[in-house]
Amino acid sequence: MSSDDLKQKTISGMIWSSLGRIGTVGITFISNLVLARLLMPEDFGCIGMLYIFIAVSSIFVSGGLGQALIQKKEPAHIDYTTVFYWNLVMSVIFYLILFFTAPAIARYYNIPLLKNVLRVQSLVLFIQSFSLVQSNQLQKQLRFKELSTRNVISALAGMVIAIIMAFCGYGVWSLVASALLSALTSVVLLWKMSDWRPTWEFSFQSLKELFSFGGLMLLSSLVETVYTNIQGLIIGKRYSAKDLGFFSQAKKLEEVPTNSLSAIVNEVSFPVFSSLQDDKEKLRMGVRKNVKAITYLNFPLMVAMMVVAKPLVVLLYGAKWAASAPYFQILCVSSMIYTLNTLNTNIIKSLGKSAIYFFVQLSKRLIGIGLIIWGVQYGIRGLLWAVTSVGYISFVINAIVNGKLIQYGIAKQIKDIGLCYLSAVLIGVGVFFAGKFIPLHPYVVMALQLVLYFVLYWLVSVLFKFEGYRTYMDILKSKIKK
């Protein structure tokens, strides 16, 4: 593929991935708004308690082989069929493990209902195993239009069944049905969009080769997944399903922008960076442009949401969810650096440095677990501040590693993002305290604060000529000319 073709495919992929992500997030967000008023915090808490078990099992089912297929320059048909049957067999094994351990998990939380919920919800592992290969193929081919269409339709199907069942009084089961129907819809659509079909072939040699990269990806993903979800495990056990519900809802709201940006970055940057792995100069230039463009949007968005956190939570979910607001603010501080960490780790993966990637992730998460154990002594907020500090420590570690790999280290990255970060924070502090002196309805004050914040940020962008701002203006101008 020529440089121009790759550029066009990357831009097209970014646009389609963005549209798909916006559509999916929009549907999920609307669904969550409605469900938050129909269900109780305890219902969301129950699902949050079980999520770590489903997530960890999913890691073993995929085995890191999906990322290995993307990283491998020219995978053969036998590679795809081998991965397909691996996914299928492992999904059955882990479903059975969860089925028979469900009673023990329910006893751990002292909530009998969780036994049947986990046994039904775990069926998602088997359903998803039929879509992993096709999804990875389309991603490797940068066919994000099809992937985005699949994501939006499956999210819509999940939303419809969840709202109908919640309205009819099915409680937590509406969330379970949503996950299952969404996964099933996704599989059906992928099989229609992809021409690839498995044949009766399996190669242990192919499996071994893919595991040379994918095996460490599996371990890295496992460490990451356990670390990410251990918060819910601790809150659910140490506190209550209601407390976990407040935390879960705050996290869902924070993830609307964070996961959208991170997923777009991850979906597009990994295959693109992989294609540039032999040209370090082009890779470094591409990374720097990505860093400046993404952080230009992410930093102010997170700060603005912190500024209006309390009225925003009450407006969206109702007064019964007001306790989620402080959790939401802390999570936004962490999310300011999350997408930047995603970009940095994708560089390591795209270069095929699976061993380095694993040990970097392991070191960060061991530090994180230690800080979480310390932080939980100070309550849920202490735990969240510990997690936030880990995000910033991770950025330092990631940047140091990439300084060695592509000469884009901590000093260069801070230089590229520092002024943007400080501007976003300082404007946010000023706008937050200004809102204290406006004697109007909280929702009116919130609207005024948001307008003031983004106008000031735009003015600072123009004044200091932020490269991220110039990048988006260039894209906008090119679209207008067409």
N, C-alpha and C positions, 0 to 999 in steps of 0.2 A: 504494500500500500504506500503510495507517495505521501510526501509531507503535506501537500495541499488536501489530498483526500482524507488523511487522518484528521487534519484540522477541521474540515467540514463535518466529518462524522462526529468529532468531539463536540463541536458547537451544537449540531443537531441533537446529539445524545443528551447534552446538558439541557437543552430546551425541552425535549420530550420528557426527560426524567423529571425536570422541574414541574412541568404541567401535570404529569402523573402524580407526583408527590403532593402538589397543591390540592389536586382533586381528592386523593386518598385521605390526606390530613383533614381537608374540609369536611368530608363525609364522616370520618371518625370523630372529629370535633363536634359536629352537629349531633351525632349519635350520643356522644358523651354528655352533652348539654341536656338532652331529653332524658337519658337514663339516670342522670344525677338527681332529677326531680321525681322520677318514678321509683327508684331503688334507694336503699339505705346504705350508709357508709359500710356497714357490716358485710353487705353483699359484695362490694368491691374488695373489701378486706379479705374475704374468703378466696377469691380468685388470686389476689396478690400473694397469699400464703402458699399457694400451689404452683405459682409461676416458676419458681426456681427449679422445681423437679421436672417440669415440662421442658424448660430451656436447656437444662443440662443434658437431658435425654436427646434433645434435638442435635446437640453438638456431637454426640456419639453416633447418631444416625448418619449425619453428613460426613463425619470422619475427617473433616478438613479437605476432602477430595474435590469439592466444588471449587474452592480457591486454587487447588492444584491444577485443575483443568483450565482455569482462566489464565494462570501464570504460565502454563506450558504453551509454547508458541504454536505447535501444530498437533493437537491431540488426535489420535486415530479413533475409528469407530469402536474398536475393541476397548479403548479407554472409557468411552462413554457407557458402553453396555456393562462393563465391570463395575463402574460407579453406580449405575442404576440398580443392579442386583445387590450390591453391598448395602445401599440405602434401604432397599426393601426388606432384606433379612434383618438388618439391625433395628428397623422400626418395629418389627414383630417382637424381637427379643426385648427391647426396652418397654414396649407396651405391656408385655407380660410381667416384667419386673415391677412396673408401677402398679399394675393390677393387684399383684399379691402383696405389695408393701403398703397399699393404700390404708388398710386398717391401722397400721403402726403410725403412719403419718397423721391420721386423724386423731389418734391418741396423743401424739406429741403436742398438738395444738389444743387438745381437749374439746374438739368440735366434731361430733359423730358424722354430721352431714358431709364432711370433706371426703369420706371414704368413697361414696358413690359419685360425688362430683369429679374426683380425680380419675376414677375408672372410666367415666364417660369422656371427660375432656382429653384424656391421653390418646383417644382414637385419632386425634389430630396428627400424631406422629406418623401413623400408617398412611393417612391421606396425603400428607405433605411429601412423603417419600417418592410419590409418583411424579412430582413436579421439579425436583431438584436439578436433574440433568438438563431438562428443557430450559429451565430458567437460566442456568449457567451458560448454555449454548447461546441463547439470545443476548445475554449480557456480553459474552466474549465477542459476538458479532456486532456489538453496539446497536442492537435493534431495540432501542428503548421505547419506540412508539408502541410496539406490541406489549412490552413489559408494563408500560404505563397504563394501557387500556385494560390489561388483566388486573392490575392493582386496583383501579378505580371501580370496576364492575364487581369484583369480589368483595371490596369494602362496602359497596352499596347493598349487596345481598346480605352481608352480615348485619348491617345497620337495620334493615327492614325487619328481619326476623327477631332481632334483639328488642326493638321497640314494641313490636306486636306482642311478644311474650311478656315483656315487662308490664305493659298496659293490662294484660290479662292476669297479672298477679303471680307469675312464675318465679320472681325474685332472681336468685343467683343463676338459675337454669337458663335464663334469657342470655346471660353472658357466655355460658357454655355453648349454647346453640349457635350463637353468633360466630364463635371461633370455628366451629365445625363446618358450618355452611360456607363461610368465607374461604376456608381451605379447600373445600370440595369444588366450589365455583372456580377457584384459581387453577386447580388441576385440569378441569374440563376445558377451560379456555386455553391453557398452555398446550394441551394436546391438539387443539384445533389450529393453533398458530404455528406450531412447529411441525416440520415434516419428518423429524427424526423419530424412529421407532426402534425399540430394543430387539435384538436377535438373541438366539439361545447361545450366547458366547460369554465366556468369563475367563480372564487371564490373571493368574497369580503374579505373573511377571509385571503386568501393567499395574496391578494393585501395589506391588512393591515399589515400583518407580514413582507412582503418584504419592505414596506414603513418605517418600524421602523428603518431599516438601509438605504434603498435607498432614503427615503425622504430627509434626511440630505445630502446624496451624491448628490442629485439633486440640493439642495441649494448651496452646496459647488462648484459643477461644474458650476452652473449659475454665481456665484460670480467670479470664475476663468475665465470663458469665456468672461464675460462682461469686466473684467479687461484687459485680454489679447488683446481683439479686440477694446477697447476704443481708442487705439492709432490711428488706421485707421480711426475711426469715427471723432476724433478731427482733424487729418491732412486733411481728405477729406473736412471737413466743413471750417476749418480755413485757409487752403491754397488752393490747387487745385488738380484736378484729376492727373495732371502731377507729382506734388510733391508726391502724394500718390503712383503713379506708381513707382517712384524711391525708395521710402521706401519699397514698396511691393516686388520689385525685390531684394533689399538688404536682406530682411527678408527671401525670398525664398532660396537664396544662403546660408545664415547662417543656415537655417533649414535642409539643406541636411545632414550634419553630426549630428546636434543636435537632430533633430526629429528621425533620424535613431537609435541613441544610446538610446534616451529616450523611444522610442516606444518598442524597444527590452526589455529594463529594465522593462517597465510598463507591457508589455504583459506576460512576463515570471515571474517576481518577485512577482507580486500581488497574482496569484494563488499558487505559491510555498510558499511564506511567510504565506499565509492563512492556508496552510496545516500544518505549523509549529507553529501556534498560541498558542498551548498548551505547547510548549517546548521553554521557553524563552532563554535558553542557546544556543540551536541549532539555533534559530532564530538570536540571536546576532552574532554568529560566521558566519552565512551565510551572514548577512548584511555587516559585516566588510570586508569579502572577496569580495563581490560585489562592495563596495565602492572603495576599493583599485584597483580592476581590471578595473572598468569603468573610474575612474578619471585618471588612468595611460594613457589611450588612449585619453580621452576627452580634458584634459588640453593642451597637446602639439599641438593637431590638431587645436584647436581654436586660439592659439597664432600664429602658422605658417600661418594661413589664414589672421590674422591681419597684419602680416609682409608683405605679398605680395598682399594686398587687391586691390590697384589701378590697377596694371597690370593684375591681375586676372579677375577683373570685365570687363575691356576693352577687354581682350582676349576672354572671354566667350560670352559677350553680345554685344560688339561693343562700339565705342566711345560715342554714344548718351546716354549710361548708366553710364558714368564716375561719374556723380554726386551721384551715389548710394554708391560709395566706402567708404566715411566717415561714413555713416549710418551703412554699413556692419561691419566696425571695432568696432563700439560701441556695436552693437548687439553681436559680438563675445565675448566681455568682459563679457556680461551678460550670454552668453551661457556656459561659463566655469563652472558655478555653477548650471546650469539648471538641468542636469541629476542627480546631487547629491541631489537636492531638490526633484526630482521625486522618488528616492529611499527612502528618508526620509518620504515622505507623504504616500508611499505605506506601510510602516511599520504600521502607524497609522490605515490605512484602513484594513490591513490584520488582525489586532487584533480586528476588529469589533467596534472600538471606533469612531463611526460615529459622536457623539456629539462633542467629542474633535476635530475630524478632521474638522468639520464645523466651530467651533469657532476659531481654528487656522487659517484656510483659510480666514475667514472673517476678523480677525484682521490684517493679512498680506495685504489683498487687500484694506482695509480702509486706511492703511498707504500708500499703493501704489497710491491710487487715490489722496490722499492729496499731495504726492510728484509730481505726474503728473501735477496737477493743478498749482503747483509752477513752475515746469520745463518748461511747455509750454510757459511761458512768455519769455523764452530765445530761442525760435524757436524749430525746429524739433530736433536739436541736444540736446537741453536742456531737451526736453521730453524724449529722448532715454537715456540720462545719469540718469534721474530720475528713469526710469524703471530698469536700470542696478543696481542702488543702492538698489532697492527693492529686487532684487534677492539675494543679499548678506545679507540683513536684514532677509529675509525669511529663509535663511540657519541657521542663529543664532537661530531663533524662533523654527524651525523644530528640530534642534539638542537638544535644551533645553527640548522640549517635549519628545523626544525619550530617553533622559537621565533619565526621570522619568519612562517611560514605559518599557524600556529594558536595562537600565543602559549603554546606548551608547550615551553619551552627547557631548556637544560642545568641551570640552577639548580632549576627546578621538578621535573625528573625525578630529579635527585640527592636532592632532599628527599623524594620519594616512595619511592625505593628504597634510600637510603643505610643506614638503620638495619637493614633486612632483610638487606642484603649483609654488613654488618659482623658482625651476629649469626651468620649462617651460617658465616662464615670463622673467627671467634674460637672458636665452639663446636667447629668442626672441628679447629682446632689443639689445643685442650685434650683432646679425645677421642683424637686421634692419639697424643699423648705419653702419655696415660693407658694406652693399649694396650701400651706398651713395658714396663709394670710388672706385666702380668698373665701369670703363668707357666703358661699353658694352651696347648692346641693352637691353631695359627694360625686355623683355621676357627671355633673356639669364641670366640676373641678377636674375630674379625671380626663375629660375630653380636652379641656384647656391645657392641661399639663402635657398631654400627648402631642397636641399641635405645637405648643411652644418648644417642646423637646426636639422634635424632628426639624423644625424650622432653624433652630439654633445649630443643630448638628450639620444641617445642609450648608449653612453660612460658614461654619468652621471648615467644612470640606472644601468649599470654594476658596476660602482665604488661604488655607495651607496646601491646596492642590493635592489632596489625597489621591494616590494612584488608583485605588479602588473606585473612587468616584469617577475618575477619568475613564476607566475601563467600561463602566456601565453607560456613561454618556456616549462613548464611541459606539457601543453596541446599539444604543437607542437611535443615534444619528444614522447609522448604516441601515437600520430597519425602516426609518422614515424615508430615506432616499429610494428604497426599493418600492 
